[in-house]
């Protein structure tokens, strides 16, 4: 299956925070499922990340406005259960 046709096969909710959950939280705040969908929609090969932490630094929403994120964790414990994890 080509990467431009990738659709998730299943979905689950995050139970506890991790670096992966932090980045998924940032993509989902900007209106995307995950990094795969962001790259498909925006036709980019690299996502801007903070070199110190590896967290997503900047995302462009579908309406072309930008979301800028801090170097530190932004997904609070009370928000973790809202993050969706897609399996392909």
C-alpha positions as CSV (number, residue, x, y, z in Angstrom):
1,X,0.0,0.0,0.0
2,X,1.4,3.4,-1.0
3,X,2.0,5.9,1.9
4,X,-0.5,8.3,0.3
5,X,-3.3,5.7,0.7
6,X,-2.6,4.7,4.3
7,X,-5.7,4.5,6.5
8,X,-5.7,3.4,10.1
9,X,-6.9,-0.1,10.9
10,X,-7.7,0.5,14.6
11,X,-7.8,3.2,17.2
12,X,-7.1,3.2,21.0
13,X,-6.8,5.9,23.6
14,X,-3.6,6.8,25.5
15,X,-3.4,5.6,29.1
16,X,-0.3,7.4,30.3
17,X,2.0,10.1,29.0
18,X,5.1,9.4,26.9
19,X,7.1,11.3,24.3
20,X,5.1,9.6,21.5
21,X,1.8,10.7,23.2
22,X,3.1,14.2,23.4
23,X,3.8,14.4,19.7
24,X,0.4,12.8,18.9
25,X,-1.3,15.4,21.1
26,X,0.4,18.2,19.1
27,X,-0.7,16.7,15.8
28,X,-4.2,16.2,17.0
29,X,-4.5,19.7,18.3
30,X,-3.6,20.9,14.8
31,X,-6.3,18.7,13.3
32,X,-4.4,15.7,12.1
33,X,-4.5,12.0,13.3
34,X,-0.7,11.8,13.4
35,X,2.5,12.5,11.6
36,X,1.6,10.2,8.7
37,X,-1.6,12.1,7.9
38,X,0.2,15.5,8.3
39,X,2.8,14.5,5.8
40,X,0.2,13.2,3.4
41,X,-2.0,16.3,3.5
42,X,0.8,18.9,3.6
43,X,3.1,17.1,1.2
44,X,6.1,17.6,3.4
45,X,8.9,15.1,4.2
46,X,10.1,16.6,7.5
47,X,8.3,18.0,10.5
48,X,9.9,20.9,12.4
49,X,11.1,19.5,15.8
50,X,12.9,20.9,18.8
51,X,16.5,19.5,18.6
52,X,16.7,19.3,22.4
53,X,13.6,17.2,23.0
54,X,12.5,15.9,19.6
55,X,9.0,17.3,20.2
56,X,7.1,18.8,17.4
57,X,7.9,22.5,17.1
58,X,5.6,23.9,14.4
59,X,2.6,22.5,12.5
60,X,0.5,24.1,9.8
61,X,-3.3,23.5,10.1
62,X,-5.5,22.7,7.2
63,X,-6.6,26.4,7.0
64,X,-2.9,27.3,6.6
65,X,-2.5,28.9,10.0
66,X,0.4,27.8,12.2
67,X,0.6,26.2,15.6
68,X,3.8,26.8,17.5
69,X,4.7,24.6,20.5
70,X,7.1,24.9,23.4
71,X,10.2,22.8,24.1
72,X,8.6,21.4,27.2
73,X,5.7,19.0,27.7
74,X,2.3,20.6,26.8
75,X,0.0,17.5,27.2
76,X,-1.0,17.6,30.8
77,X,-2.0,14.4,32.6
78,X,-5.7,15.4,32.5
79,X,-5.5,15.6,28.7
80,X,-3.7,12.3,28.0
81,X,-6.9,10.2,27.8
82,X,-8.1,12.4,24.9
83,X,-5.2,11.4,22.7
84,X,-6.0,8.8,20.0
85,X,-3.4,6.2,18.9
86,X,-4.0,4.9,15.4
87,X,-2.6,1.6,14.2
88,X,-1.9,0.9,10.6
